[in-house]
Amino acid sequence: MIRVHRVPFSTNVERVALAAGHKGLAIDWVDHPDEDRSAIVELSGQRLVPIAEFGTEVVRGSMRIVERIEAERPEPPLLSPAGPERAAALVAMDWFDRVWKGPPNALDGPEPPDADALRSRSRRWTGWLAALLGESDYFGGDALGIVDVCVFPFLKYAVLDPEPGDEQAFHAILADLLRADLHPALDAWAYRVDSHPRA
Ligand SMILES: N[C@@H](CCC(=O)N[C@@H](CS)C(=O)NCC(=O)O)C(=O)O
């Protein structure tokens, strides 16, 4: 069984939980307090979660873990094994992590001088995502795909409130940014993906 280390309320951990839930794969979760990550640092040399142990191999990075789960348990698929659909999904995921996440991350702390520009950039980019989804049920088309798994734990704050006890400013920032405009199809998608199982 895959062992995965997590802290409470982690967006990136939820990606792994969704992917494994989709595959019917059980995870041996190891819980750590947010404020004491010494065991995570000892295991992986850094403090971010999720960290997965596949036997003796330690894998870090939520989407690398999801791709590894996909390789080990291909059915039901989250990602096309080859071709343009696979490439489009990989581009979307990298763009989401390296670009879309920029404004909420930059706003998580003292108000930066370019806060207004960050907010309007975030609104524009979320509009692009809503357009990418279009009238489809999922970013993956008719079924949950790897892009849904990648973006859901962040975009869900368009309609879902942070869980009780979750005081992370980042999640409140996401809710604020995502609720600046109306995206009914994106909202319906968030409720749809939220109904999927988590490991
Ligand atoms: N690129 C990493 C990012 C992981 C990450 O930022 N994890 C957050 C929790 S969602 C974390 O551990 N943050 C702690 C910190 O920033 O000190 C991934 O996809 O796993």
Ligand as a Chemical Component Dictionary entry (heavy atoms), coordinates in Angstrom:
data_LIG
# 
_chem_comp.id                   LIG 
_chem_comp.type                 NON-POLYMER 
_chem_comp.pdbx_formal_charge   0 
_chem_comp.three_letter_code    LIG 
# 
loop_
_chem_comp_atom.comp_id 
_chem_comp_atom.atom_id 
_chem_comp_atom.alt_atom_id 
_chem_comp_atom.type_symbol 
_chem_comp_atom.charge 
_chem_comp_atom.model_Cartn_x 
_chem_comp_atom.model_Cartn_y 
_chem_comp_atom.model_Cartn_z 
_chem_comp_atom.pdbx_ordinal 
LIG N1  N1  N 0 4.516  21.647 -5.596 1  
LIG C1  C1  C 0 4.181  21.003 -4.357 2  
LIG C2  C2  C 0 3.613  22.030 -3.429 3  
LIG C3  C3  C 0 3.322  21.445 -2.076 4  
LIG C4  C4  C 0 2.834  22.487 -1.088 5  
LIG O1  O1  O 0 2.941  23.708 -1.297 6  
LIG N2  N2  N 0 2.258  21.970 0.023  7  
LIG C5  C5  C 0 1.737  22.823 1.050  8  
LIG C6  C6  C 0 0.434  22.246 1.591  9  
LIG S1  S1  S 0 -0.868 22.312 0.383  10 
LIG C7  C7  C 0 2.707  22.883 2.188  11 
LIG O2  O2  O 0 3.186  21.872 2.645  12 
LIG N3  N3  N 0 3.009  24.105 2.657  13 
LIG C8  C8  C 0 3.860  24.312 3.783  14 
LIG C9  C9  C 0 4.767  25.477 3.672  15 
LIG O3  O3  O 0 4.635  26.233 2.683  16 
LIG O4  O4  O 0 5.592  25.640 4.544  17 
LIG C10 C10 C 0 3.170  19.871 -4.609 18 
LIG O5  O5  O 0 2.468  19.928 -5.616 19 
LIG O6  O6  O 0 3.094  18.935 -3.808 20 
# 
loop_
_chem_comp_bond.comp_id 
_chem_comp_bond.atom_id_1 
_chem_comp_bond.atom_id_2 
_chem_comp_bond.value_order 
_chem_comp_bond.pdbx_ordinal 
LIG N1  C1  SING 1  
LIG C1  C2  SING 2  
LIG C1  C10 SING 3  
LIG C2  C3  SING 4  
LIG C3  C4  SING 5  
LIG C4  O1  DOUB 6  
LIG C4  N2  SING 7  
LIG N2  C5  SING 8  
LIG C5  C6  SING 9  
LIG C5  C7  SING 10 
LIG C6  S1  SING 11 
LIG C7  O2  DOUB 12 
LIG C7  N3  SING 13 
LIG N3  C8  SING 14 
LIG C8  C9  SING 15 
LIG C9  O3  DOUB 16 
LIG C9  O4  SING 17 
LIG C10 O5  DOUB 18 
LIG C10 O6  SING 19 
# 
